Amino acid sequence: MVSDRLGDLVEAVALRQEQDEAWTRELEVLRRLRRMAMAQPEGLVRAFAAAKSRALGAWEEARADDDYGRFVPSFKQLLDLVRERAQALSRGTESYDSLLDEYEPGMSRARLDPILIALRGRLVPLVHDLAERSAAVPPSLDGVRFSEGAQWKLCRRILRAVGFDFDRGRIDRSSHPFTLQAGADDVRLSLRTDESDLTRAVLATLHEAGHGLYDQGFRLADRDWLLGEAPGMGMHEGQARLWENHVGRSLAFWEHIVADIHGLFPDSSRLDARAFHRWVNAVRPGVNRVSADQLSYHLHILLRYELELALLSGELSVADLPSAWDERTEQFTGVRPRSDTEGVLQDVHWSLGMFGYFPTYTLGSLYAAQLVEMYEKDHSLSEEIAAGTFSGLLGWLRRHVHQLGQHLSTEQILDRATGRGLDADAFFRHAAADLDVQVG
């Protein structure tokens, strides 16, 4: 990436293909990657890779032993290198912008902060209000046991129904759900199950399906091009959040699959679609990000965003992070972690040096709400879901998002699909029109 030979080749191709729009954009993306690689001295790259390896191992041990202190020495070293990388990658702008730009190209604090500040101001009282009303929702799924084997059968059915191509992908077990695009025809999803709560596997299936469908949706003509990738992690998370929240948390979806549920889990016959629907939409602020409801989830993202900014600036020390984490968690959600594992050690991101990634989760939810709102102007999504017809939504996403790959930036894709840039209004319209009814 940093070789003179590649630099010469890029410019030679640029001259030869200057009238070709696809080549122009391909080289623009490649130049960006090359610029980022050249900005980092080789010694820094080596030190950062080694520090990440040490920090990840220390994090795993600290988490297993519920002992944050075991993570502190390696995390301090890694954080110093994160700061050094941020400075190396910055081009006269705020250093955090260079880290954010790695995952969401073109995004900056100047663009992001007003959105997150407005989101926090509207979200905190809304979560508290809906949490009070959600208290009436039963705290469990009536003690039903959902066998692991039957859950896998249901999850496979769901993946096939929404359009995941098993000839070009697979599904496996893991301790934490994730999606990996090992190749254009090798998209791997992984899930975990909980025999006391079927909905966790179902929602995770739809979330990872969103990632997988995106990876399978790039144009064949863009295969092996940088253009055949997502323009940023925000839009990728947006596809996942769209299928998880706007499809998987709808009443229509549970009405569609409840017969399958009763067939696979005979003891669940006393649970109707509305019981599952109310369960997955109850707003119950807690200490864990991954299992949070779709509204309080973003309070966890705001917490991490604010803390990583404080860590990078030196305003917050690594030693003081657990207390700051616990205090802010209680401030945002009303619940305080009981241990380091339940609190500051719950996420792997910082042990991998992934500062700047967390905001993409919230950006993705905002993108998803805007895309669904636009789709519903000409389609009845609820009727399609109830009928088990997902091809309309998938086809629309293919045309307006997936097949564009990196031909356009995230903001350009959003503007072309919805007629407007990023904002949080559609997200709150979804909350007002949907969630309020569900828990009321």
C-alpha positions in Angstrom: 0.0 0.0 0.0 2.8 2.4 0.7 5.1 1.4 -2.1 6.2 3.9 -4.8 5.3 1.4 -7.4 1.6 1.4 -6.3 1.6 5.2 -6.2 3.0 5.4 -9.8 0.5 2.8 -10.9 -2.5 4.7 -9.4 -1.5 7.9 -11.2 -0.9 6.1 -14.5 -4.3 4.5 -14.4 -5.9 7.9 -13.4 -4.6 9.5 -16.6 -5.7 6.6 -18.8 -9.2 6.3 -17.2 -9.9 10.0 -16.4 -13.2 9.9 -18.3 -14.4 6.7 -16.6 -16.6 7.6 -13.6 -16.2 4.1 -11.9 -12.4 4.2 -12.2 -12.3 7.8 -10.9 -14.2 6.7 -7.8 -12.2 3.5 -7.3 -9.0 5.5 -7.4 -10.4 8.0 -5.0 -11.1 5.3 -2.5 -7.7 3.7 -3.0 -5.9 7.0 -2.6 -7.7 7.5 0.7 -6.5 4.0 2.0 -3.0 4.7 0.7 -2.9 8.2 2.4 -3.9 6.6 5.7 -1.3 3.9 5.4 1.5 6.4 4.5 0.5 8.6 7.4 1.5 5.9 9.9 5.2 5.1 10.4 6.1 1.5 10.2 7.2 1.4 13.8 3.8 2.7 14.9 2.0 0.1 12.8 4.1 -2.7 14.4 3.7 -1.3 17.9 -0.1 -0.8 17.5 -0.5 -4.4 16.3 1.5 -5.8 19.2 -0.3 -3.6 21.7 -3.7 -4.8 20.5 -2.7 -8.4 20.8 -1.6 -7.8 24.4 -4.6 -5.8 25.3 -7.0 -8.3 23.9 -5.5 -11.1 25.9 -5.5 -9.0 29.1 -9.1 -8.0 28.5 -10.2 -11.6 28.2 -8.4 -12.5 31.4 -9.7 -9.4 33.2 -13.3 -10.2 32.1 -13.0 -13.9 33.1 -11.7 -12.9 36.6 -13.9 -9.7 36.9 -10.7 -7.8 37.6 -10.3 -4.5 35.6 -6.9 -4.0 37.2 -5.5 -6.8 35.0 -6.4 -4.8 31.9 -5.0 -1.5 33.0 -1.3 -1.8 32.1 -1.8 -3.0 28.6 -4.8 -0.6 28.0 -2.6 2.4 29.0 0.0 1.4 26.5 -2.6 0.8 23.8 -4.4 4.1 24.5 -1.1 6.0 24.1 -0.7 4.4 20.7 -4.3 5.2 19.7 -3.6 8.8 20.5 -0.4 8.6 18.4 -2.3 7.1 15.5 -5.0 9.7 15.7 -2.4 12.5 15.5 -0.7 10.7 12.6 -3.9 10.3 10.6 -5.3 13.8 11.3 -4.8 16.4 8.7 -5.0 19.6 10.7 -8.4 18.6 12.2 -9.4 17.3 15.6 -7.6 14.0 16.2 -10.8 12.1 17.0 -12.2 12.9 13.6 -9.4 10.8 12.0 -10.5 7.8 14.1 -14.1 8.3 13.3 -13.3 8.7 9.7 -11.8 5.2 9.6 -15.2 3.6 10.2 -17.5 6.4 8.8 -15.6 8.2 6.0 -16.3 11.9 6.0 -17.9 12.0 9.4 -16.6 14.5 12.0 -17.4 15.7 15.4 -18.7 18.9 14.0 -21.3 16.9 12.0 -21.9 14.2 14.7 -22.1 16.2 18.0 -25.2 18.2 17.2 -27.0 15.0 16.2 -26.0 13.1 19.3 -26.7 16.0 21.7 -30.2 16.4 20.2 -30.7 12.6 20.4 -29.7 12.5 24.1 -32.0 15.4 25.0 -35.0 13.7 23.4 -34.1 10.1 24.3 -33.5 10.3 28.0 -37.0 11.4 29.0 -38.6 9.2 26.4 -36.8 6.1 27.7 -37.8 6.9 31.3 -41.4 7.4 30.3 -41.7 4.2 28.3 -39.7 2.2 30.9 -42.4 3.1 33.5 -45.2 1.8 31.1 -43.1 -1.2 30.2 -43.1 -2.3 33.8 -46.6 -3.8 33.2 -45.1 -6.2 30.6 -44.5 -9.7 32.2 -40.8 -10.0 33.0 -40.3 -13.3 31.2 -41.8 -15.5 28.4 -43.9 -17.4 30.8 -41.1 -19.9 31.8 -41.2 -21.6 28.4 -38.0 -23.5 27.4 -37.0 -23.0 23.8 -34.7 -25.9 22.8 -31.5 -25.0 21.1 -32.0 -27.4 18.1 -35.5 -26.0 17.3 -34.2 -22.4 17.6 -31.6 -23.2 14.9 -34.4 -24.6 12.6 -36.4 -21.4 13.1 -33.5 -19.1 12.5 -32.6 -20.9 9.3 -36.2 -20.6 8.1 -36.1 -16.9 8.8 -32.8 -16.4 6.9 -34.2 -18.2 3.9 -37.5 -16.2 4.1 -35.7 -12.8 4.1 -33.5 -13.8 1.1 -30.2 -14.9 2.6 -28.5 -17.1 -0.1 -27.1 -20.3 1.5 -25.3 -21.1 -1.7 -23.1 -18.0 -1.0 -23.1 -18.1 2.8 -23.5 -20.2 6.0 -24.5 -19.9 9.6 -22.6 -21.2 12.7 -22.5 -20.9 16.5 -20.3 -18.4 18.4 -20.2 -16.8 21.8 -21.1 -13.4 20.3 -23.1 -12.9 17.1 -21.2 -11.5 14.1 -21.0 -11.5 10.3 -17.8 -12.1 8.3 -17.5 -11.6 4.5 -14.7 -14.0 3.8 -15.3 -13.6 0.1 -18.0 -12.5 -2.4 -19.5 -16.0 -2.2 -18.6 -16.8 1.4 -20.6 -14.7 3.8 -20.6 -16.2 7.3 -23.1 -15.4 10.0 -22.8 -16.6 13.6 -25.4 -16.7 16.3 -25.9 -17.9 19.9 -29.0 -19.2 21.6 -30.7 -18.8 25.0 -33.1 -21.5 25.8 -35.1 -19.2 28.2 -35.6 -16.5 25.5 -36.2 -17.3 21.9 -36.4 -13.6 20.9 -32.7 -13.0 21.4 -31.8 -15.5 18.7 -34.5 -14.3 16.4 -33.5 -10.6 16.6 -29.8 -11.5 16.3 -30.7 -13.6 13.2 -32.3 -10.6 11.6 -29.5 -8.3 12.6 -26.8 -10.5 11.1 -29.1 -11.2 8.1 -29.0 -7.4 7.5 -25.2 -7.5 7.3 -25.2 -10.7 5.3 -27.8 -9.5 2.7 -25.8 -6.3 2.2 -22.6 -8.3 1.6 -24.4 -10.5 -0.8 -26.0 -7.6 -2.6 -23.1 -5.8 -4.2 -23.0 -5.8 -8.0 -21.2 -8.7 -9.6 -19.5 -6.2 -11.9 -17.9 -4.6 -8.8 -16.5 -7.9 -7.5 -12.8 -7.5 -6.5 -13.1 -3.7 -6.7 -13.1 -1.5 -3.7 -16.4 -0.2 -5.1 -17.9 -3.5 -4.2 -17.9 -2.7 -0.5 -20.0 -0.6 1.9 -19.1 3.1 2.1 -18.9 2.9 5.8 -19.8 0.9 8.9 -22.8 3.2 9.6 -24.7 2.1 6.6 -23.7 -1.5 7.3 -25.0 -1.3 10.8 -28.0 0.5 9.3 -28.9 -2.6 7.3 -28.6 -4.7 10.4 -30.7 -2.4 12.5 -33.3 -2.1 9.8 -34.0 -5.8 9.7 -33.7 -6.3 13.4 -35.8 -3.3 14.6 -38.2 -2.4 11.8 -39.0 -5.9 10.7 -38.2 -8.1 13.7 -39.8 -5.9 16.3 -43.1 -5.4 14.3 -46.3 -7.1 15.3 -46.7 -8.3 11.7 -43.5 -10.3 11.9 -44.5 -12.2 15.1 -47.9 -12.8 13.6 -46.2 -14.3 10.6 -43.9 -16.7 12.5 -46.0 -17.6 15.5 -47.4 -20.7 13.9 -43.8 -21.9 13.2 -43.0 -21.2 16.9 -45.9 -23.2 18.2 -45.0 -26.1 15.8 -41.3 -26.1 16.9 -41.9 -25.4 20.6 -45.2 -27.1 21.7 -45.0 -25.6 25.2 -45.2 -22.1 23.7 -48.8 -22.4 22.6 -50.0 -20.2 25.4 -47.8 -17.3 24.0 -49.5 -15.5 21.1 -47.9 -13.0 18.7 -48.8 -10.1 20.9 -46.9 -11.6 23.8 -43.7 -11.9 21.8 -44.3 -8.5 20.3 -44.7 -6.8 23.7 -41.7 -8.6 25.0 -39.3 -7.5 22.3 -40.5 -3.9 22.5 -40.5 -3.4 26.3 -38.2 -0.6 27.3 -36.1 -1.9 30.2 -32.9 0.2 30.7 -30.1 -2.0 32.0 -26.4 -2.2 32.2 -25.7 -4.2 29.0 -25.5 -2.8 25.5 -26.0 -5.9 23.4 -29.2 -7.0 25.1 -30.7 -3.4 25.4 -34.0 -2.5 23.9 -33.9 -0.4 20.7 -34.2 2.9 22.5 -32.1 2.6 25.6 -29.4 1.0 23.4 -28.4 4.4 22.2 -27.8 5.6 25.8 -25.1 3.0 25.9 -23.6 4.4 22.7 -23.7 7.9 24.0 -22.0 6.8 27.2 -19.2 5.1 25.3 -18.8 8.1 22.9 -18.4 10.5 25.8 -16.0 8.3 27.7 -13.7 7.6 24.8 -13.5 11.3 24.0 -12.5 11.9 27.6 -9.9 9.1 27.5 -8.3 10.4 24.3 -8.1 13.9 25.6 -6.6 12.8 28.9 -9.5 14.3 30.8 -10.2 10.8 32.1 -7.5 8.4 33.2 -7.5 4.7 32.5 -7.5 4.0 36.3 -10.6 6.2 36.8 -12.6 4.7 33.9 -14.6 2.1 35.9 -16.0 4.6 38.3 -16.8 7.1 35.5 -18.5 4.2 33.6 -20.6 3.2 36.5 -21.7 6.7 37.4 -22.6 7.6 33.8 -24.5 4.3 33.4 -26.6 5.0 36.4 -27.1 8.6 35.2 -28.3 7.5 31.8 -30.2 4.3 32.6 -31.0 4.5 36.3 -29.1 1.2 36.9 -25.6 0.7 38.2 -23.3 -2.2 37.1 -22.5 -4.6 39.9 -19.1 -5.6 38.6 -16.4 -4.7 36.1 -17.5 -7.6 33.9 -21.0 -6.3 33.9 -19.8 -2.7 33.3 -16.6 -1.4 31.8 -15.3 -4.8 30.6 -18.4 -5.8 28.7 -17.2 -4.7 25.2 -14.2 -5.8 23.3 -13.8 -2.7 21.1 -11.4 -0.7 23.2 -9.1 -3.7 23.7 -8.7 -3.8 19.9 -8.0 0.0 19.7 -11.4 0.6 18.0 -12.0 4.1 19.1 -14.5 5.9 16.8 -16.5 2.8 16.1 -19.3 3.0 18.6 -21.1 6.0 17.0 -21.7 3.9 13.8 -24.3 1.9 15.7 -26.4 4.9 16.4 -25.8 6.4 12.9 -27.0 3.0 11.5 -30.3 3.2 13.4 -30.9 6.7 12.1 -30.1 5.6 8.6 -32.4 2.6 8.9 -35.4 4.8 10.1 -35.0 7.2 7.2 -34.8 4.3 4.7 -37.8 2.5 6.0 -39.8 5.7 6.2 -39.1 6.3 2.5 -40.0 2.7 1.6 -43.3 2.9 3.4 -44.4 5.9 1.3 -45.1 3.6 -1.6 -45.4 0.2 0.2 -47.3 -1.3 3.1 -44.4 -2.9 4.9 -46.6 -4.4 7.7 -48.8 -6.2 5.1 -45.8 -7.5 3.3 -44.2 -8.8 6.6 -47.5 -10.4 7.7 -47.6 -12.2 4.4 -44.0 -13.3 4.7 -43.1 -11.4 1.6 -39.7 -9.7 2.1 -38.7 -9.5 -1.6 -40.1 -6.0 -2.0 -38.1 -4.5 0.8 -35.0 -6.4 -0.1 -35.3 -5.5 -3.8 -35.7 -1.8 -2.8 -32.6 -2.0 -0.6 -30.7 -3.7 -3.4 -31.5 -0.9 -5.8 -31.1 2.1 -3.5 -28.3 0.9 -1.2 -26.6 -2.5 -1.8 -25.8 -2.3 -5.5 -24.3 1.2 -5.1 -21.5 -0.2 -3.0 -18.9 2.6 -2.7 -19.8 4.3 -5.9 -21.3 7.0 -3.7 -20.6 8.1 -0.1 -23.1 7.2 2.7 -24.5 10.7 2.7 -25.0 10.6 -1.1 -26.7 7.2 -0.9 -29.0 8.5 1.9 -29.8 11.7 0.0 -30.5 9.9 -3.2 -32.8 7.3 -1.5 -34.7 9.6 0.8 -34.2 13.1 -0.5 -32.5 14.4 2.7 -29.3 14.0 4.6 -28.8 12.5 8.1 -31.2 13.5 10.8 -32.9 11.9 13.8 -36.5 12.9 13.0 -37.5 9.6 11.3 -36.1 7.7 14.2 -38.3 9.5 16.7 -41.3 9.3 14.4 -40.9 5.5 14.4 -40.6 5.6 18.2 -43.7 7.8 18.6 -45.9 5.9 16.1 -44.8 2.4 17.0 -43.2 1.9 20.3 -45.6 4.1 22.2 -48.5 1.9 21.0 -46.7 -1.3 21.7 -45.9 -0.7 25.4 -48.9 1.6 26.1 
